[in-house]
Amino acid sequence: MRNKVGVNTLRKHYGGNQRNGTNTEHNRLAAGKNIRYCLLQLEAAGLVGMVKLEFEDTDKKVKHVTMGKSLTKKGITDMDRIASQLVKELKKK
């Protein structure tokens, strides 16, 4: 649901602690290949798209910079639809 996230940001989010027995724990990143594969599948389904930034350089040239990936309108509507279905099911119980 966050805007402009990349693979490394998602690796940090889904990573956890490495347990070292009696030593102190340290943070570890999650597997990047799994996240890349999931993002490719979501892009193919049209739920996630690239976020690009356009700006003019000092030479008046327009440059495009990729900022990360974000949900598309189709992805947002699907997420809202699923969330409303879950709320309805929870209210029935």
PESUL-V902929 format. One record per residue. N is the residue number from 1. RES is the residue in one small letter. SS is DSSP state (@ for helix, = for strand, . for the rest). OMEGA is omega in whole degrees, -180 to 180 (999 if undefined). NEAR is the number of other C-alpha atoms within 12 Angstrom. Layout:
n=N res=RES ss=SS omega=OMEGA near=NEAR
n=N res=RES ss=SS omega=OMEGA near=NEAR
This chain:
n=1 res=m ss=. omega=179 near=18
n=2 res=r ss=. omega=176 near=15
n=3 res=n ss=. omega=173 near=19
n=4 res=k ss=. omega=174 near=22
n=5 res=v ss== omega=177 near=26
n=6 res=g ss=. omega=-178 near=25
n=7 res=v ss=@ omega=-177 near=27
n=8 res=n ss=@ omega=177 near=22
n=9 res=t ss=@ omega=179 near=22
n=10 res=l ss=@ omega=176 near=28
n=11 res=r ss=@ omega=178 near=21
n=12 res=k ss=@ omega=-177 near=19
n=13 res=h ss=@ omega=-176 near=20
n=14 res=y ss=@ omega=177 near=18
n=15 res=g ss=. omega=-179 near=19
n=16 res=g ss== omega=-179 near=16
n=17 res=n ss== omega=171 near=16
n=18 res=q ss== omega=-179 near=15
n=19 res=r ss=. omega=-176 near=12
n=20 res=n ss=. omega=180 near=11
n=21 res=g ss=. omega=-178 near=9
n=22 res=t ss=. omega=178 near=7
n=23 res=n ss=. omega=-179 near=8
n=24 res=t ss=. omega=179 near=10
n=25 res=e ss=. omega=176 near=12
n=26 res=h ss== omega=180 near=13
n=27 res=n ss== omega=176 near=16
n=28 res=r ss== omega=178 near=18
n=29 res=l ss=. omega=176 near=21
n=30 res=a ss=. omega=-179 near=21
n=31 res=a ss=. omega=-177 near=20
n=32 res=g ss=@ omega=-177 near=21
n=33 res=k ss=@ omega=179 near=15
n=34 res=n ss=@ omega=-179 near=17
n=35 res=i ss=@ omega=178 near=24
n=36 res=r ss=@ omega=-180 near=21
n=37 res=y ss=@ omega=179 near=14
n=38 res=c ss=@ omega=179 near=18
n=39 res=l ss=@ omega=177 near=26
n=40 res=l ss=@ omega=179 near=20
n=41 res=q ss=@ omega=178 near=15
n=42 res=l ss=@ omega=176 near=21
n=43 res=e ss=@ omega=179 near=20
n=44 res=a ss=@ omega=179 near=15
n=45 res=a ss=@ omega=179 near=16
n=46 res=g ss=. omega=-179 near=21
n=47 res=l ss=. omega=-179 near=24
n=48 res=v ss== omega=178 near=31
n=49 res=g ss== omega=-180 near=28
n=50 res=m ss== omega=175 near=25
n=51 res=v ss== omega=-178 near=19
n=52 res=k ss== omega=180 near=17
n=53 res=l ss== omega=178 near=15
n=54 res=e ss== omega=175 near=14
n=55 res=f ss== omega=180 near=14
n=56 res=e ss== omega=178 near=12
n=57 res=d ss=. omega=178 near=11
n=58 res=t ss=. omega=179 near=8
n=59 res=d ss=. omega=-180 near=8
n=60 res=k ss=. omega=176 near=9
n=61 res=k ss=. omega=180 near=10
n=62 res=v ss== omega=179 near=12
n=63 res=k ss== omega=178 near=14
n=64 res=h ss== omega=179 near=14
n=65 res=v ss== omega=178 near=14
n=66 res=t ss== omega=-176 near=17
n=67 res=m ss== omega=-179 near=18
n=68 res=g ss== omega=-179 near=22
n=69 res=k ss== omega=-178 near=30
n=70 res=s ss== omega=177 near=28
n=71 res=l ss== omega=174 near=27
n=72 res=t ss=. omega=179 near=24
n=73 res=k ss=@ omega=178 near=15
n=74 res=k ss=@ omega=179 near=18
n=75 res=g ss=@ omega=-180 near=22
n=76 res=i ss=@ omega=-180 near=20
n=77 res=t ss=@ omega=177 near=17
n=78 res=d ss=@ omega=179 near=19
n=79 res=m ss=@ omega=178 near=18
n=80 res=d ss=@ omega=180 near=16
n=81 res=r ss=@ omega=180 near=14
n=82 res=i ss=@ omega=-180 near=14
n=83 res=a ss=@ omega=180 near=14
n=84 res=s ss=@ omega=176 near=14
n=85 res=q ss=@ omega=179 near=14
n=86 res=l ss=@ omega=179 near=14
n=87 res=v ss=@ omega=178 near=13
n=88 res=k ss=@ omega=179 near=12
n=89 res=e ss=@ omega=179 near=11
n=90 res=l ss=@ omega=179 near=10
n=91 res=k ss=@ omega=179 near=9
n=92 res=k ss=@ omega=-177 near=8
n=93 res=k ss=. omega=999 near=7
